[in-house]
Amino acid sequence: MTAARAWAAVHGHPLPPSTAVWDGYPVGTWTKNQRYAARAAEQNAQRRQARLPVPTSAGALTEARRAALEEIDPGWCPVWDTGWQRCFRLTQNLLQNSGTLPVAAGKVIVQGEDLGRWVTAQRHGWEQLLPAQQWLLENVLGIEPAEEAERPVKRTQDDMWALNLTAARQFHGREGHLRVPRKHAEHLEMEEGPGGRQGGAEGVVVVKLGMWLDNVRKRAGNLTEQRRADLDQLGMRW
């Protein structure tokens, strides 16, 4: 508890990563174990309420210990992912200090968390959130779901083929061949990055070129003549 209080006082939340150590003590592992114990206690309480036998109370968090942790932060043991709760708390702390909501990826990194990327992900993934999460985002952080016009356009199969072919041409132009290792990823500079792009740089899309070419070989018999010819021009090894 001493380590948990000290961590929370410095970092603004009692949700350290599992690898976190404070003053030589594995506070990350400890708090994770307390969450497991709290959930075990909740399951036991539900069984008692349903008048079902409780196999054992060993390992379940006591009410007194849970109350002590809730004094640090009532959200220390969320029903959702602790990583989500950590980003929520960091964003809340940021707003309380600066009043500015981060909206762009790569601009605001706090304790290793890209808060702008997280905010964007919440707005675009609103329907996948629990009602309680939606309420917290809207009423505590002032985050609203993305409008339809803001959502990235879904790529068609033709779009995906064109993107991968562009990556293949870029690789061939640079290397002079198309012998691409399976794990190779090609970075494309795009004027307007497709929705769901990977990587932190704006306008950059990462194509898993080696894996794509392996998959193309496996379904070579289903390719159109034009698509096969496009790859033949690059020296594709079938």
Backbone bond lengths (Angstrom), bond angles and torsions (degrees), N, CA, C in turn:
res aa  C-N    CA-C-N  psi(-1)  N-CA   C-N-CA  omega(-1)  CA-C   N-CA-C  phi
1 M - - - 1.455 - - 1.526 111.93 -
2 T 1.308 116.14 -36.93 1.462 119.60 178.44 1.526 110.38 -62.25
3 A 1.341 116.25 -43.49 1.464 120.45 179.16 1.528 110.79 -66.86
4 A 1.327 116.96 -40.14 1.467 121.01 179.79 1.524 110.99 -64.09
5 R 1.325 117.06 -42.85 1.465 120.62 178.55 1.526 110.81 -63.48
6 A 1.334 115.86 -42.74 1.459 119.74 -178.69 1.533 110.68 -66.13
7 W 1.326 116.49 -41.82 1.476 120.13 178.44 1.528 110.15 -60.65
8 A 1.325 115.83 -48.32 1.457 120.23 -177.60 1.528 111.48 -63.31
9 A 1.323 117.01 -36.77 1.459 120.33 -179.15 1.526 111.27 -64.55
10 V 1.336 116.78 -35.49 1.465 120.65 -177.57 1.526 111.78 -86.15
11 H 1.323 117.15 -39.95 1.463 121.49 -172.68 1.526 113.90 -96.51
12 G 1.318 117.68 -12.80 1.460 119.68 176.70 1.508 114.59 86.66
13 H 1.321 117.76 9.28 1.473 121.64 178.99 1.529 108.63 -166.42
14 P 1.339 117.88 155.86 1.470 121.60 178.09 1.528 111.17 -100.63
15 L 1.343 117.11 40.94 1.466 121.77 -175.42 1.526 110.28 -123.31
16 P 1.326 117.88 59.58 1.465 119.95 -178.44 1.523 111.64 -69.52
17 P 1.329 117.70 151.00 1.472 119.76 172.77 1.525 109.53 -59.23
18 S 1.310 116.74 156.81 1.469 120.26 -176.03 1.523 112.51 -61.74
19 T 1.338 117.30 -21.58 1.467 120.54 -178.88 1.527 112.84 -90.46
20 A 1.325 117.55 -0.94 1.466 120.65 -174.22 1.526 111.72 -68.54
21 V 1.323 114.38 141.17 1.468 121.74 176.99 1.524 107.78 -128.55
22 W 1.327 115.69 136.46 1.467 119.98 178.69 1.522 109.06 -125.88
23 D 1.319 115.47 117.74 1.469 121.38 179.38 1.537 110.68 52.85
24 G 1.332 115.47 40.07 1.462 120.64 177.92 1.508 114.87 85.53
25 Y 1.328 117.89 -4.42 1.464 120.60 -178.02 1.528 110.13 -104.37
26 P 1.340 118.21 134.97 1.476 121.54 -178.50 1.526 111.95 -74.87
27 V 1.327 115.74 73.72 1.465 120.87 -174.24 1.525 111.34 -65.47
28 G 1.337 117.82 -30.23 1.465 120.21 179.19 1.521 111.75 -65.25
29 T 1.327 116.05 -47.01 1.467 120.17 177.99 1.523 110.62 -64.96
30 W 1.319 117.21 -39.52 1.458 120.67 -178.35 1.525 111.69 -62.81
31 T 1.330 117.27 -48.34 1.465 119.31 -178.76 1.533 111.18 -66.42
32 K 1.319 117.05 -34.77 1.469 119.47 176.33 1.527 109.89 -62.45
33 N 1.325 116.97 -41.94 1.467 120.58 178.64 1.524 111.81 -65.59
34 Q 1.337 116.94 -34.16 1.467 119.46 178.10 1.531 110.68 -67.55
35 R 1.328 117.34 -34.09 1.467 119.89 176.76 1.534 110.51 -67.00
36 Y 1.326 116.34 -41.22 1.468 119.45 175.28 1.528 110.42 -59.05
37 A 1.325 115.37 -43.23 1.467 119.48 -179.21 1.528 111.15 -66.47
38 A 1.329 117.18 -37.43 1.465 120.58 178.91 1.524 110.56 -65.35
39 R 1.316 117.57 -40.45 1.462 120.77 179.65 1.527 110.99 -69.20
40 A 1.323 116.28 -33.91 1.467 119.09 175.58 1.522 110.16 -64.34
41 A 1.324 116.91 -39.50 1.462 120.64 178.31 1.523 110.65 -65.96
42 E 1.322 117.25 -39.00 1.463 120.69 178.20 1.528 111.05 -64.06
43 Q 1.321 116.74 -41.68 1.465 120.15 178.50 1.525 110.78 -63.71
44 N 1.329 117.01 -40.42 1.464 120.25 177.87 1.525 110.71 -63.58
45 A 1.336 116.36 -40.71 1.467 119.99 179.91 1.528 110.60 -64.00
46 Q 1.317 116.72 -39.47 1.468 120.68 178.73 1.527 110.91 -65.24
47 R 1.322 116.68 -38.67 1.475 119.73 178.28 1.529 110.92 -66.88
48 R 1.325 116.22 -39.76 1.464 118.63 178.54 1.524 111.03 -64.74
49 Q 1.338 114.97 -40.70 1.461 119.07 -179.90 1.528 110.95 -63.97
50 A 1.330 116.11 -33.58 1.462 120.63 178.44 1.527 111.77 -86.30
51 R 1.341 116.33 5.01 1.471 122.87 179.97 1.526 111.41 59.80
52 L 1.320 114.03 40.82 1.460 121.20 175.66 1.522 108.60 -106.10
53 P 1.329 117.45 152.09 1.469 119.48 179.82 1.534 111.32 -67.51
54 V 1.320 115.79 144.32 1.464 122.32 176.44 1.520 107.35 -103.10
55 P 1.330 118.31 113.52 1.465 120.82 -175.92 1.523 113.07 -55.37
56 T 1.339 116.16 -46.21 1.469 120.01 -179.57 1.522 109.36 -163.09
57 S 1.318 114.53 150.57 1.459 120.36 175.28 1.520 111.07 -101.56
58 A 1.332 116.61 1.22 1.459 120.23 179.47 1.532 109.46 -63.49
59 G 1.303 115.87 133.87 1.455 120.57 178.46 1.515 114.19 86.48
60 A 1.339 117.55 -5.19 1.468 120.49 179.33 1.522 109.84 -87.48
61 L 1.319 116.62 140.60 1.459 121.52 -178.07 1.520 109.90 -72.60
62 T 1.318 116.46 135.04 1.462 120.34 178.30 1.525 109.88 -76.51
63 E 1.321 116.04 159.16 1.468 120.52 -179.96 1.526 111.27 -62.19
64 A 1.335 116.81 -36.19 1.460 120.71 -178.77 1.529 110.79 -65.58
65 R 1.327 116.01 -41.87 1.467 118.88 -179.74 1.523 111.15 -70.80
66 R 1.327 116.58 -36.21 1.464 118.54 177.69 1.529 109.64 -65.25
67 A 1.315 116.59 -41.13 1.468 120.29 179.45 1.527 110.63 -61.63
68 A 1.340 116.73 -38.31 1.460 120.28 179.44 1.527 111.25 -64.51
69 L 1.343 116.96 -38.49 1.465 120.99 178.36 1.534 110.89 -71.44
70 E 1.312 116.55 -35.60 1.458 119.95 179.39 1.526 111.72 -70.46
71 E 1.319 117.16 -21.12 1.464 119.88 173.96 1.524 110.44 -66.16
72 I 1.325 116.21 -31.82 1.462 120.24 177.06 1.520 109.61 -72.46
73 D 1.338 116.01 -47.85 1.470 121.23 -179.46 1.523 108.10 -165.47
74 P 1.331 118.58 119.67 1.465 120.47 179.15 1.528 112.96 -60.17
75 G 1.333 117.43 -20.84 1.464 120.31 -179.13 1.513 113.58 -95.82
76 W 1.316 118.36 23.56 1.467 121.44 -175.74 1.531 111.79 -68.95
77 C 1.345 117.83 -22.79 1.474 121.44 -177.57 1.530 109.00 -130.99
78 P 1.319 117.66 74.57 1.471 120.61 -176.20 1.523 111.40 -73.15
79 V 1.320 116.25 157.89 1.467 120.13 177.12 1.525 110.28 -77.17
80 W 1.347 116.88 -16.15 1.459 120.83 177.42 1.524 109.47 -103.24
81 D 1.311 115.79 -173.10 1.456 122.77 -176.50 1.524 111.44 -60.07
82 T 1.331 116.46 135.31 1.463 120.01 -179.19 1.531 111.49 -67.71
83 G 1.330 117.30 -28.10 1.460 119.94 176.16 1.513 111.15 -62.25
84 W 1.345 116.60 -39.38 1.469 120.89 176.70 1.524 109.72 -62.97
85 Q 1.317 116.17 -45.21 1.468 120.09 -177.97 1.523 110.63 -65.14
86 R 1.342 116.97 -36.63 1.461 120.42 178.76 1.533 110.28 -62.37
87 C 1.328 116.39 -46.69 1.466 119.86 179.10 1.520 111.48 -64.04
88 F 1.324 116.17 -38.24 1.462 120.08 177.19 1.525 110.34 -60.05
89 R 1.333 116.23 -47.86 1.468 119.97 -177.77 1.530 111.09 -66.65
90 L 1.336 117.20 -39.68 1.465 120.10 178.83 1.525 111.10 -64.49
91 T 1.327 116.43 -39.48 1.468 120.08 178.07 1.521 110.32 -67.38
92 Q 1.318 116.53 -40.14 1.464 120.27 177.44 1.526 110.51 -61.77
93 N 1.337 116.42 -44.17 1.465 119.92 178.45 1.530 110.95 -62.56
94 L 1.317 115.92 -39.47 1.463 120.29 179.56 1.530 110.83 -62.44
95 L 1.327 115.90 -44.42 1.470 119.97 179.41 1.523 111.24 -63.25
96 Q 1.306 116.28 -38.33 1.457 119.79 -179.46 1.527 111.83 -67.16
97 N 1.342 115.71 -27.73 1.467 120.16 -178.48 1.529 113.16 -91.60
98 S 1.342 116.44 -37.20 1.467 118.62 -174.55 1.521 113.80 -119.83
99 G 1.330 116.80 -23.84 1.454 120.57 -179.92 1.509 114.47 77.31
100 T 1.358 118.29 9.33 1.457 121.58 -178.02 1.523 110.65 -114.42
101 L 1.321 116.63 123.51 1.460 121.10 179.21 1.526 109.23 -82.52
102 P 1.329 119.13 124.53 1.467 120.79 178.46 1.526 110.39 -71.28
103 V 1.319 116.86 131.80 1.466 120.43 -176.28 1.513 112.81 -126.34
104 A 1.332 118.98 -7.47 1.468 121.74 -178.01 1.519 109.98 -118.10
105 A 1.330 116.50 135.45 1.462 121.48 179.27 1.519 110.78 -65.13
106 G 1.326 115.39 142.79 1.452 121.08 175.37 1.515 115.27 81.68
107 K 1.323 118.63 -0.70 1.462 121.60 -176.35 1.534 112.52 -93.73
108 V 1.322 116.56 -36.81 1.469 120.58 -177.09 1.532 108.59 -127.11
109 I 1.320 116.20 105.26 1.469 122.08 178.39 1.521 107.47 -112.14
110 V 1.316 117.14 118.87 1.459 121.96 -179.88 1.519 108.58 -126.21
111 Q 1.331 115.87 123.94 1.470 121.74 -179.75 1.526 111.35 51.34
112 G 1.325 115.69 38.19 1.454 121.18 178.20 1.509 115.36 81.48
113 E 1.322 118.37 0.11 1.459 122.94 -178.74 1.526 110.32 -102.74
114 D 1.340 115.78 128.05 1.465 121.38 176.50 1.526 107.88 -84.01
115 L 1.315 116.54 97.27 1.464 120.55 -172.22 1.527 112.21 -71.17
116 G 1.328 117.40 -33.61 1.461 119.37 177.01 1.511 111.76 -64.41
117 R 1.330 115.84 -42.22 1.467 119.91 177.08 1.523 110.59 -63.96
118 W 1.340 116.55 -39.14 1.464 120.59 -179.85 1.523 110.44 -65.19
119 V 1.322 117.62 -44.86 1.470 120.97 179.25 1.526 110.38 -59.53
120 T 1.325 116.59 -45.00 1.462 120.69 179.41 1.520 111.16 -61.62
121 A 1.329 116.08 -41.62 1.470 120.42 179.90 1.524 111.18 -63.07
122 Q 1.333 117.67 -36.91 1.469 120.24 178.86 1.521 110.74 -67.46
123 R 1.317 116.83 -41.58 1.469 120.53 -178.25 1.530 111.52 -65.59
124 H 1.334 115.64 -38.45 1.468 119.38 -177.45 1.530 112.48 -86.03
125 G 1.323 116.85 -16.97 1.460 119.79 179.42 1.511 112.48 -112.32
126 W 1.322 116.03 28.41 1.474 122.40 -173.37 1.522 112.54 -54.59
127 E 1.327 117.09 -41.41 1.465 120.74 -175.53 1.527 112.32 -66.56
128 Q 1.325 118.28 -21.99 1.458 121.34 -179.27 1.534 112.74 -86.17
129 L 1.320 117.28 -6.36 1.456 120.96 -178.06 1.524 111.30 -84.95
130 L 1.321 115.60 153.91 1.461 120.65 173.50 1.526 109.14 -72.17
131 P 1.333 117.64 153.53 1.468 119.98 178.27 1.525 113.27 -54.00
132 A 1.329 116.50 -37.71 1.468 119.10 179.65 1.527 111.01 -66.17
133 Q 1.333 117.48 -37.24 1.464 120.30 177.02 1.525 110.61 -66.05
134 Q 1.319 116.04 -43.50 1.463 119.96 177.99 1.525 110.51 -59.06
135 W 1.323 116.45 -41.66 1.465 120.44 -179.47 1.521 110.34 -63.53
136 L 1.328 117.37 -44.34 1.465 120.96 179.33 1.522 111.58 -61.58
137 L 1.324 116.21 -44.68 1.458 119.91 -179.44 1.528 111.50 -62.24
138 E 1.325 115.40 -44.45 1.458 120.56 -174.38 1.525 112.43 -74.88
139 N 1.335 116.56 -42.48 1.457 120.10 -171.95 1.530 114.61 -93.86
140 V 1.327 116.57 -24.10 1.467 119.63 -179.55 1.530 111.33 -99.76
141 L 1.336 116.85 -42.67 1.465 120.50 -176.42 1.522 113.64 -101.72
142 G 1.334 116.99 -13.69 1.457 119.82 -178.87 1.520 113.54 73.37
143 I 1.330 116.61 28.00 1.463 121.94 179.45 1.520 109.00 -94.33
144 E 1.330 116.28 133.72 1.459 121.51 178.67 1.520 109.93 -117.76
145 P 1.332 117.70 155.24 1.472 119.81 178.42 1.521 111.31 -62.48
146 A 1.328 115.90 150.18 1.459 121.09 -179.41 1.517 110.58 -66.67
147 E 1.319 115.98 141.14 1.464 121.19 174.50 1.529 109.03 -70.62
148 E 1.316 115.98 157.50 1.465 120.22 -177.86 1.527 111.45 -57.67
149 A 1.330 116.50 -36.59 1.464 120.15 -178.51 1.527 112.35 -68.20
150 E 1.340 116.65 -22.15 1.465 120.83 -179.67 1.512 112.71 -82.92
151 R 1.316 117.11 -20.44 1.458 120.38 -173.70 1.520 110.57 -71.55
152 P 1.338 116.66 140.59 1.460 119.13 -179.43 1.521 111.52 -64.51
153 V 1.318 115.57 143.32 1.462 121.10 178.45 1.532 108.88 -72.30
154 K 1.323 115.73 131.44 1.454 119.54 179.75 1.524 110.34 -71.87
155 R 1.310 115.33 135.77 1.456 119.82 -179.50 1.521 110.81 -77.50
156 T 1.312 116.12 139.58 1.457 121.24 172.52 1.522 108.74 -83.14
157 Q 1.331 116.97 172.12 1.465 120.52 177.19 1.522 110.60 -62.18
158 D 1.332 116.50 -36.24 1.467 119.77 177.49 1.528 110.80 -65.51
159 D 1.336 116.21 -39.23 1.461 120.01 177.77 1.530 110.48 -62.40
160 M 1.336 116.15 -43.30 1.453 120.58 -179.39 1.522 111.21 -64.16
161 W 1.346 116.17 -40.88 1.466 119.76 178.45 1.530 109.91 -62.61
162 A 1.323 117.22 -44.97 1.457 121.04 -179.13 1.524 111.26 -62.37
163 L 1.331 116.42 -39.61 1.460 120.57 179.64 1.526 110.83 -64.72
164 N 1.321 116.72 -47.30 1.463 120.77 -179.59 1.525 111.44 -66.14
165 L 1.329 117.01 -38.26 1.461 120.32 178.21 1.529 110.84 -65.04
166 T 1.316 116.69 -38.18 1.461 120.57 176.35 1.526 110.51 -61.00
167 A 1.335 115.97 -41.46 1.466 119.90 177.92 1.521 110.86 -64.79
168 A 1.334 116.83 -39.90 1.463 120.85 178.63 1.532 110.59 -63.41
169 R 1.312 116.72 -41.83 1.470 120.49 179.25 1.528 110.92 -66.32
170 Q 1.317 116.33 -37.88 1.459 119.52 178.54 1.521 110.37 -64.67
171 F 1.336 116.72 -44.44 1.463 121.22 178.78 1.525 110.25 -61.67
172 H 1.343 116.64 -46.23 1.460 121.34 -179.14 1.524 111.09 -63.02
173 G 1.315 117.11 -41.21 1.451 120.34 179.68 1.521 112.32 -64.04
174 R 1.321 116.43 -32.69 1.463 120.64 -179.09 1.520 112.69 -84.16
175 E 1.349 116.76 -41.72 1.464 121.62 -173.23 1.526 113.30 -98.11
176 G 1.342 116.86 -21.10 1.461 119.75 -179.38 1.506 114.10 82.79
177 H 1.316 118.33 8.42 1.467 122.59 178.91 1.523 108.46 -157.36
178 L 1.329 116.12 175.62 1.462 120.87 179.37 1.527 110.50 -124.50
179 R 1.329 115.93 34.13 1.470 120.45 175.76 1.537 107.33 -89.04
180 V 1.297 114.26 82.63 1.468 121.16 -171.93 1.530 110.40 -95.52
181 P 1.327 118.99 125.02 1.473 120.67 175.10 1.528 110.08 -59.20
182 R 1.317 116.58 146.64 1.457 120.55 -174.92 1.529 112.11 -59.26
183 K 1.311 118.73 -34.31 1.461 121.13 -176.26 1.531 112.92 -88.45
184 H 1.326 117.26 2.54 1.469 119.09 -176.33 1.530 111.56 -72.84
185 A 1.333 115.53 137.52 1.468 122.35 174.70 1.517 108.49 -119.53
186 E 1.319 116.46 133.16 1.459 122.58 -178.61 1.532 109.24 -102.79
187 H 1.340 115.67 132.52 1.467 120.98 179.68 1.525 109.38 -98.19
188 L 1.315 115.72 123.12 1.462 121.40 -179.53 1.522 110.03 -109.23
189 E 1.319 115.42 131.73 1.466 120.54 172.43 1.522 107.94 -84.30
190 M 1.326 116.29 118.17 1.455 120.91 -177.38 1.528 108.92 -114.89
191 E 1.329 116.20 142.92 1.459 119.55 175.86 1.515 110.78 -63.39
192 E 1.336 114.47 -35.54 1.467 120.08 177.49 1.506 106.53 -141.78
193 G 1.353 116.41 104.84 1.453 120.24 -174.26 1.498 112.56 -61.47
194 P 1.339 118.63 138.11 1.455 122.39 177.83 1.522 111.30 -62.83
195 G 1.316 117.22 155.32 1.450 121.26 177.85 1.508 110.66 -61.71
196 G 1.325 115.53 142.99 1.441 119.96 179.02 1.513 112.90 77.36
197 R 1.340 117.89 19.94 1.454 118.94 -179.21 1.514 109.39 -67.19
198 Q 1.332 114.65 156.79 1.442 120.48 178.60 1.507 108.62 -103.14
199 G 1.336 115.29 166.12 1.448 119.49 177.91 1.514 110.89 89.38
200 G 1.340 115.96 157.65 1.444 118.86 -175.16 1.511 114.31 -87.36
201 A 1.343 118.33 -21.86 1.457 119.75 -174.36 1.522 110.72 -75.59
202 E 1.332 115.23 134.18 1.449 119.43 179.17 1.521 109.46 -69.68
203 G 1.334 117.82 136.69 1.444 121.35 179.40 1.507 113.82 80.75
204 V 1.316 119.42 12.16 1.454 123.20 178.59 1.519 108.84 -116.02
205 V 1.325 116.81 132.56 1.461 121.03 176.28 1.524 107.83 -121.85
206 V 1.317 115.49 138.32 1.461 121.79 -178.32 1.517 108.83 -102.67
207 V 1.330 116.64 123.48 1.464 122.67 -179.15 1.523 108.90 -111.26
208 K 1.315 117.01 124.75 1.465 121.45 176.69 1.528 108.27 -79.24
209 L 1.315 114.21 78.09 1.463 121.15 -169.61 1.518 113.01 -65.60
210 G 1.326 117.14 -44.19 1.465 119.68 -178.37 1.515 112.48 -60.92
211 M 1.317 116.38 -43.43 1.461 120.65 179.18 1.525 110.89 -66.40
212 W 1.332 116.63 -39.34 1.463 120.53 179.89 1.522 110.83 -63.04
213 L 1.325 117.66 -44.69 1.458 120.58 -179.61 1.533 111.31 -64.49
214 D 1.319 117.35 -37.37 1.469 120.03 176.21 1.518 110.79 -62.08
215 N 1.326 115.98 -42.43 1.466 119.96 179.42 1.524 111.66 -67.00
216 V 1.332 116.59 -36.65 1.463 120.44 178.41 1.532 110.11 -63.38
217 R 1.325 116.86 -41.52 1.470 120.15 179.24 1.528 110.98 -60.01
218 K 1.314 116.16 -38.69 1.465 120.12 -176.68 1.530 112.29 -68.89
219 R 1.319 116.85 -26.23 1.469 119.80 179.42 1.525 110.98 -118.16
220 A 1.326 115.01 34.06 1.463 119.94 -177.44 1.523 112.24 -59.71
221 G 1.331 116.85 -32.62 1.453 120.56 -178.85 1.517 113.59 -66.86
222 N 1.330 117.66 -16.49 1.465 121.04 -178.83 1.521 113.04 -97.35
223 L 1.334 117.14 -0.35 1.457 120.09 -177.61 1.524 111.58 -77.28
224 T 1.317 114.92 149.53 1.462 119.11 173.33 1.533 108.85 -73.86
225 E 1.314 115.87 161.55 1.461 119.67 179.50 1.528 111.15 -60.29
226 Q 1.335 116.60 -38.63 1.455 120.03 -178.84 1.520 111.53 -65.22
227 R 1.324 116.81 -43.81 1.465 119.77 -178.61 1.527 110.77 -65.82
228 R 1.318 115.64 -39.80 1.470 118.29 178.21 1.530 110.31 -65.90
229 A 1.346 116.33 -40.37 1.462 120.27 179.80 1.528 110.88 -64.18
230 D 1.335 117.35 -39.12 1.461 120.79 179.06 1.528 111.03 -59.29
231 L 1.325 117.07 -40.63 1.458 120.56 179.74 1.525 111.51 -76.96
232 D 1.342 117.09 -33.93 1.471 120.12 176.73 1.525 110.43 -59.65
233 Q 1.320 116.96 -36.60 1.469 121.04 179.05 1.526 112.42 -62.40
234 L 1.326 115.84 -22.49 1.466 120.58 -179.70 1.527 112.05 -97.24
235 G 1.348 116.58 4.93 1.462 120.01 -179.70 1.504 113.58 77.99
236 M 1.319 116.57 35.38 1.471 121.68 -179.49 1.516 110.37 -59.78
237 R 1.330 115.87 133.46 1.473 122.21 176.02 1.534 108.19 -94.16
238 W 1.321 115.86 110.34 1.462 120.31 -179.20 1.521 110.97 -87.19
